[in-house]
């Protein structure tokens, strides 16, 4: 029965913009005398949109890490700056791996 409930995306986006927590959202919906099924549907949609936003940030961080890793690989193989070989090989590669792992954490959390 809860699949038939209409959840207004504009209201959920407003809550995200105001950075409200779940308890205040539930309190607001209860004060407006929504049924429990509607409250559960709104909370579910709120969590879904917050998770989607977090996953979007995760993909951006992974992309930055992948580009940095590719640049590190190319600079290591071409060795245009011999005095910076170890800094590029270990420094940039480590930063790239850390960014990729942080992005994966944001996506799969």
N, C-alpha and C positions, 0 to 999 in steps of 0.2 A: 504494500500500500504506500510505503514511503517513496517509491519511485515516481508516483504521480504528483508529488508536491512540487510547487513552483518556488524556486529560490531566485530572488532578484540579484543578478550579478553586480548591479550598481551599488546596492547596499553593502555587499561584501567588499567591493573595492574601496568604498568609503571607510569601512572599518580598518582595512589594511593601511590606507593613507593616514588614518588617525592613530594607528599603531595600538589598537585596543587589544586587551588580553581576553582569553576565552571566558573568564568569570564575569567580566563586565558585559560582554556580548550576551551571555546567557541571562544576566540580570536585566538588561535592556529588553530582551525579547519576552521575558516573563512579565515585566512591568507593562508591556504592550499587549499582554494576554494572548500570546501565541500558544498553540498546543505543543505538547512535548514532541510530537513527530516533526513539526515544523522547526522547532528549536534544534533538534538533532540534525535535520537536513541543512540548516544554516551553518551549524558548527562544522559539519562534514565539508561543506563547500568552502568555508573559511580556511580550514586546514589544507584542503586540496590546493587552493590558490596560493597560500603561503609556501607550501612545498614546491609548487611550480616556480615560484619566484626564486626560491633557494636553488633549485636545480638549474635555472637559467644562469645564475651567478657561477655555479659549478662548471657549466660548460664554457663560460668565458674564461675562467681560471685555467681549465684544462687546455684551452686553445692557446693561451699565452704561454703556458708551460711547454706545449708541443712546438710552438714556433721558436722559443728560446732553446729548446733541445736541438732542433734542426740547425739553428745558427751555430750552436756550440759544436755540433758534429762537423759542419762544413768548415768552421774555423780551425778545428783540431786537425782535420785531414789536409787542408791546404797549408796550414802553418804559416800565415802571413806575418805573424809577429813571434819570432822564435823565443824571445824573452818572456812572453806571456803564455807559452804553451801549457804549462801546468795550471795556471790560473784559469785558462779557458777550459781545459780538459776536466779539471776537478771542480772548479768554482761554478761555472755556468751550467755544467751538467747536473751538479747537485741542486742548484736552484731550480732548474727545469723539472727535475724529479720531484722536488718538494712541492712545486706548484701543481704538478699533475696529481700527486697524492692528495693535496688539499682539495682540488676540484673533485676528485672521486669521492672524498669524504662528504662534500656538500651534496653531491648527486645521490649517493646511496644511504645517507643518514635517515 
